[in-house]
Amino acid sequence: MPERLTEMLMDTWTPLIILWITVLPSIYMAPMNQSQVLPSGSSTGLKRLNEEQRVLHRSKRGWVWNQMFVLEEFSGPEPILVGRLHTDLDPGSSKIKYILSGDGAGTIFVINDKTGDIHAMKRLDREEKAEYTLTAQAVDRDTNQPLEPPSEFIIKVQDINDNAPEFVEGPYHATVPEMSVVGTFVTKVTATDADDPVYGNSAKLVYSILEGQPYFSIEPHTAIIKTALPNMDREAKEEYFVVIQAKDMGGHMGGLSGTTTVTITLTDVNDNPPKFAQSLYHFSVMEDVALGEPIGRVKANDLDIGENAKSSYDIIEGDGMDIFEITTDAQTQDGIIRVRKPLDFETKKSYTLKVEAANIHIDPRFLSGGPFKDTATVKFVVEDADEPPVFSSPTYLLEVHENAALNSVLGQVTAHDPDVSSSPIRFSIDRHTDLERQFNINAEDGKITLATPLDRETSTWHNITIVATETRNHSQVSRVPVAIKVLDVNDNAPEFASEHEAFLCENGKPGQVIQIVSAVDKDDPKNGHYFLYSLLPEMVNNPNFTIKKNEDNTLSILAKHSGFSRQKQEVYLLPIVISDSGTPPMSSTSTLTIRVCGCSSDGIVQSCNVEAYVLPIGLSMGALIAILACIILLLVIVVLFVTLRRHKNEPLIIKDDEDVRENIIRYDDEGGGEEDTEAFDIATLQNPDGINGFLPRKDIKPDLQFMPRQGLAPVPNGVDVDEFINVRLHEADNDPTAPPYDSIQIYGYEGKGSAAGSLSSLESSTSDSDQNFDYLSEWGPRFKRLGELYSVGESDKET
């Protein structure tokens, strides 16, 4: 088939190409230069060209061509002839040489330099390269001189239908709302064809649906997919698989085709109402259920999804509309029923409600489909529960006078068991609210009595909690607050608001107000305080002072005369009786202290002391204070001086009573053994240096340098301890590195009669013979351990 097609094309195109090349020499192309436009003529063109070049100095093109064509994908046993170049300057001899250059010259396209025939040496693909630009030139074969200027021409690759359509962006996904009308746009697909869209029908595409009918259709030329079936229901089928074909050659027989798939999903619309799973629901609930606690769930199913499936629930009828409420669970879309008010089995044992579920989002297009709501009946049965006691009032307020008698009844609280099988109630006081135990309560009848006296001035309110408990079930407990207000009685006498001290000027005038005093009363009368002031009966005719009641419930103290003198009397005491208006009235006597003072001419108090008269004229109080400060400073200096003198004269010699060397520490003193009948005389140690008359100075270092003590010769067990200690003390006193005081310890001195002798290192000798303690092992079991410590083996002796 390809060979026959090639032969048909060659039979068709070859005469056209030869004809075109033959006719072309009589047609002029656009000249290379505007001054070189000459007509092509006969075989004498070359001679005429030479003559006119001499005369007109311009050249004329003798042969012209524009473009050639070659069929793509054409192959045969021999190279395909594309065309032939010829010039009228060619007299038919072999002196003309044709040269070809440009795209593919010499490789893809080869020219016969004698005949001008151009052949395609390779199989060409238009989709790879659609055209080639080449340059042809005729030259003299002998001299290689150009006979004409070079000229460009184009070889176009003629397209054949060798590429099938392709859907580059496929596969596709699209959505369309369910219940859409016929012809609703779904999506558009696009196929591409690599063939030439200009030449022939190789790239002319026609679209069709291979799979997906009768639900969808496609426009043949625009590839727009539309719905083809009305009322497609998502709830019946949500997804469709559509196969689209694109065919070239305008869809005719023999064209190439390509396919793609389109997945079309129907999106939801609210075309379904909610529907309860059952028309009647039964629930049981305990009467003591907590408020707000869920007691039941109902569900209205909706075939739609998302926002279209959301419903709201309401109680539209029933005998418990004010007791129950229903809300929507956002996650499950359930209707949750809760209790708004307490339930009481003894009052009402069942409830019936009518619940409605309605879509929140309604599509107006589907209103004709019916109401998008549904209803159901819900019945609740209240079950009895053991309830705690119920007080007759949520709070109690009691009032009692502060002078109420002990054990008097202040009030009563009552409570009952709301259950059908009523239980007796016992009352008690929560003592955490009555720490002072001022009140008691009768456990049987709930009467509250006074246990300790009350004082309104100390505490006006007492807040206690009464506890009611069922006798049959102690876990059923109720509490109620009781506020007890203490009422006032007139049990406090008035008194001065503060301790007043009045000042009277010596140069005061008669009738002058000395002081204004006020009174306070701890009681709280209903109509406020009103005080009565008076002097003691024996002070009514007081020659010096009088009193006057003011309108603001205060009292003014006035002087009766002038001429008061500090030297005559410095202080006056004025007793005042204050009475309240209570029933019965209470009164008290308060004393006002009045001091006589020296004042300036304008009444400013300067001095209230009698000693001020002995001061010299012109000496103020500030000057007196300065003088006293100087005297105190001098006394302090004298005391410091005397103290320093005494410290300087302190003797530097250590006295006997200051000697601390008697501070002897004993370590397991065992005594002197069998022959030790006398205690050690420590008197010798009291002042060992007193014998020589030497008293060490505490503040002076010894001038003698400490000399190491020479080893003492071995002494027998009967050594003189007194002499030995004196020697050691003398060395310590002259040793600059020794501490200022001596502390002597006795280490197990056993006396002369001990069979063991002394083990003290104070008389140890440096000789080897005296360091042998092997005899310790012969003293018996008591000295066994000591013998092991001090014994020396043979190896040690050799060492």
Beta strands, then each sheet from edge to edge (+ up, - down):
strand 1: 67-71
strand 2: 80-84
strand 3: 96-102
strand 4: 109-111
strand 5: 117-120
strand 6: 131-140
strand 7: 151-158
strand 8: 172-177
strand 9: 185-188
strand 10: 206-211
strand 11: 216-218
strand 12: 224-227
strand 13: 239-247
strand 14: 257-267
strand 15: 275-276
strand 16: 280-286
strand 17: 294-301
strand 18: 311-318
strand 19: 324-328
strand 20: 334-339
strand 21: 350-359
strand 22: 373-383
strand 23: 390-391
strand 24: 396-401
strand 25: 409-412
strand 26: 415-416
strand 27: 425-429
strand 28: 439-441
strand 29: 447-450
strand 30: 461-470
strand 31: 477-487
strand 32: 495-496
strand 33: 501-505
strand 34: 513-517
strand 35: 519-520
strand 36: 532-535
strand 37: 545-549
strand 38: 555-559
strand 39: 571-579
strand 40: 587-599
strand 41: 605-607
strand 42: 665-667
strand 43: 745-747
sheet 1: 1+ 7+ 6- 3+
sheet 2: 2+ 5- 4+
sheet 3: 8+ 14+ 13- 10+
sheet 4: 9+ 12- 11+
sheet 5: 15+ 17- 20+ 19-
sheet 6: 16+ 22+ 21- 18+
sheet 7: 23+ 26-
sheet 8: 24+ 31+ 30- 27+
sheet 9: 25+ 29- 28+
sheet 10: 32+ 35-
sheet 11: 33+ 40+ 39- 36+
sheet 12: 33+ 40+ 41-
sheet 13: 34+ 38- 37+
sheet 14: 42+ 43+
end
